[in-house]
């Protein structure tokens, strides 16, 4: 395993022992918050999600929100020292975005979801947790990515449990410009998804730069980081629903 990131080729399935995007070895402006306060508010967040009337998690998952969901997002936060502007695409009940916002209060986070009731819940959680660094936006990625206020305006798009990689690359690409990153939390079959996303990555000028396993007990998870080259390709993402139902393969 070489120590250099791959400079050519859109897909490289080697796990490089390099720090992920904006890792602790790189300069950042998102200094981590005090641990005791963060731990308390992470527990509070888990309770808010579990108790929401909007069914943000299934009934059988409600007593596992902290262990299975919040801790996984916290492990993701351990892999990052963010800088720049970040979007959580398909945030659902606020994961991973609210965990990242709690951990890194110096960063502005945009949490986006297509479902109005989920965005309303996230806004409530933001108020209850006293967060001042979060904007919750309702809309579909296929539309928002063509809005001048969002297109190419983010340094990183992060997501968890949203869509297969081939679809996710297309949904994310419009929000980042040259050198921007897509950071995705995936399960144990991520390499098969990556192989299936080869055409989408090639067409949308995205390449794998890093993958690392998260050390969380609940389930095996990986952080997959991809880098974009050039501005968002014209015409992408395609119209509502097409990236999911007819991915570039």
C-alpha angles and dihedrals in degrees: 000000000000122000094228125087113242108266099190133040126049096241128042115167096191113115102234118207090228127120115265122248113309092359125175089273091065130071116265143174097210102089111191118253124243111289100228093052092045093050091052093049093045088057089047091051091052089053092049093051093045092048098044115124088218094077094239089169131024119267092253091052098052096092091045100052095107097041099041105029113018095043091050090053090046089053088052089053089054088061093054141063097183129211131172125021123330135193126197103210115208093004095176105183091000104286128172093356100065092047090050091047091052092049095044110033093167092069126079111231127197112202113197131188135160095223115085096206091054092050089049089052092049091051089052091050090049090055095045092048092046094236116166098175100068132090116188115207128189119212146087118282090228090063103032092052088064093048112105090227092061109022110110090345100118132076094205137017114200127189143169130196094353111118144325113291095254090058094037094055090056094045092049102039098077092061097058133060134202110331093010119139138226113209116191133181109217139174130241095290094060094116091058089049089050091053089051090051095055096105093045092049092048094048095044094042099243127140135188113251105167147003129186134175117242114232098228124131100214097074139338110273136171134200110224117194124195131182128217125220119206131356122314107292114253113259096022134152095038124223125307113301097003098102089056100039099036107024122183102264 
